């Protein structure tokens, strides 16, 4: 007696043709009304992270490992003039060395919440374990899962039960399949508001911190409905490479950029060498808008 095994169905709709992807996602994950109900429970319900409708290019800036209140307020005030809507600050910062600055924890989250109130930014910040995710969910608008936790499956499942969008960064040596399956852990728990982020992979290159794998952007778009952002700051680790790689990321179809900005990068508590100054960020926004226009996209 033969039995029929049901085929595996992925919420990321991996390998489905583009023209049927949206319909299948809605059929598998529930009705469109159900998805809208989920989005309506987040403060920024207009952020549609379903890939086919994510036509705008989003700019995010990063005050990494959020330091002192005055520093963040200074940078936020200057960046707000560029039209940037999202602010990423690291209240929890996993570091290679246990003696490096680890972030401020909950006091840092309170500073980020204050930035939202004063400047109107949506807040993205990283959760490093289930305990910190509980706090991040209270304070932030978007939960980040960092590269070092891309395959922390218990954390991914917990993020999947959160009521906030999730930004998932690619691991330092993760393949495309591993990257998409990590996102699948979040989606399978019921959270369909997931964004991917390419932040560079480890190679034999000796002239940059990582190798920014821009080829993964069209690869993701071919195999998944999920939007993908690019982080040229971590992807290169060098300030002078951030703007050129940002332009390239937009050209290959990235749905957003995550760029580190600091008004005094040489005095930054973390990763100042890869942070650009606000004036450079303003120039970047002008350039990427020009490139986006050629591609018939607009910068949100």
Secondary structure as the mmCIF struct_conf table of DSSP 4:
data_model
#
loop_
_struct_conf.conf_type_id
_struct_conf.id
_struct_conf.beg_label_comp_id
_struct_conf.beg_label_asym_id
_struct_conf.beg_label_seq_id
_struct_conf.end_label_comp_id
_struct_conf.end_label_asym_id
_struct_conf.end_label_seq_id
HELX_LH_PP_P HELX_LH_PP_P1 UNK A 4 UNK A 8
TURN_TY1_P TURN_TY1_P1 UNK A 11 UNK A 12
TURN_TY1_P TURN_TY1_P2 UNK A 14 UNK A 15
HELX_RH_AL_P HELX_RH_AL_P1 UNK A 18 UNK A 29
HELX_RH_AL_P HELX_RH_AL_P2 UNK A 32 UNK A 40
TURN_TY1_P TURN_TY1_P3 UNK A 41 UNK A 41
BEND BEND1 UNK A 42 UNK A 42
TURN_TY1_P TURN_TY1_P4 UNK A 43 UNK A 46
STRN STRN1 UNK A 50 UNK A 50
HELX_RH_3T_P HELX_RH_3T_P1 UNK A 51 UNK A 53
BEND BEND2 UNK A 56 UNK A 56
STRN STRN2 UNK A 57 UNK A 57
STRN STRN3 UNK A 58 UNK A 63
BEND BEND3 UNK A 65 UNK A 65
HELX_RH_AL_P HELX_RH_AL_P3 UNK A 69 UNK A 80
TURN_TY1_P TURN_TY1_P5 UNK A 81 UNK A 83
STRN STRN4 UNK A 86 UNK A 89
BEND BEND4 UNK A 91 UNK A 92
BEND BEND5 UNK A 96 UNK A 97
TURN_TY1_P TURN_TY1_P6 UNK A 98 UNK A 99
BEND BEND6 UNK A 100 UNK A 100
TURN_TY1_P TURN_TY1_P7 UNK A 105 UNK A 105
HELX_RH_AL_P HELX_RH_AL_P4 UNK A 106 UNK A 119
STRN STRN5 UNK A 122 UNK A 126
BEND BEND7 UNK A 129 UNK A 129
HELX_RH_AL_P HELX_RH_AL_P5 UNK A 130 UNK A 139
BEND BEND8 UNK A 141 UNK A 141
STRN STRN6 UNK A 142 UNK A 145
HELX_RH_3T_P HELX_RH_3T_P2 UNK A 147 UNK A 149
TURN_TY1_P TURN_TY1_P8 UNK A 150 UNK A 151
HELX_RH_AL_P HELX_RH_AL_P6 UNK A 153 UNK A 160
TURN_TY1_P TURN_TY1_P9 UNK A 161 UNK A 161
BEND BEND9 UNK A 162 UNK A 164
STRN STRN7 UNK A 165 UNK A 169
HELX_LH_PP_P HELX_LH_PP_P2 UNK A 170 UNK A 171
TURN_TY1_P TURN_TY1_P10 UNK A 172 UNK A 173
HELX_RH_AL_P HELX_RH_AL_P7 UNK A 176 UNK A 188
TURN_TY1_P TURN_TY1_P11 UNK A 189 UNK A 190
STRN STRN8 UNK A 194 UNK A 198
STRN STRN9 UNK A 201 UNK A 201
BEND BEND10 UNK A 204 UNK A 204
BEND BEND11 UNK A 206 UNK A 210
STRN STRN10 UNK A 211 UNK A 211
TURN_TY1_P TURN_TY1_P12 UNK A 214 UNK A 214
HELX_RH_AL_P HELX_RH_AL_P8 UNK A 215 UNK A 223
BEND BEND12 UNK A 225 UNK A 225
STRN STRN11 UNK A 226 UNK A 226
STRN STRN12 UNK A 228 UNK A 230
HELX_RH_AL_P HELX_RH_AL_P9 UNK A 232 UNK A 236
HELX_RH_AL_P HELX_RH_AL_P10 UNK A 239 UNK A 251
TURN_TY1_P TURN_TY1_P13 UNK A 252 UNK A 253
BEND BEND13 UNK A 255 UNK A 255
STRN STRN13 UNK A 256 UNK A 260
STRN STRN14 UNK A 261 UNK A 261
TURN_TY1_P TURN_TY1_P14 UNK A 263 UNK A 264
HELX_RH_3T_P HELX_RH_3T_P3 UNK A 265 UNK A 267
BEND BEND14 UNK A 269 UNK A 270
HELX_RH_3T_P HELX_RH_3T_P4 UNK A 272 UNK A 274
HELX_LH_PP_P HELX_LH_PP_P3 UNK A 275 UNK A 275
STRN STRN15 UNK A 276 UNK A 276
HELX_LH_PP_P HELX_LH_PP_P4 UNK A 277 UNK A 277
HELX_RH_AL_P HELX_RH_AL_P11 UNK A 278 UNK A 294
TURN_TY1_P TURN_TY1_P15 UNK A 295 UNK A 296
STRN STRN16 UNK A 299 UNK A 299
#
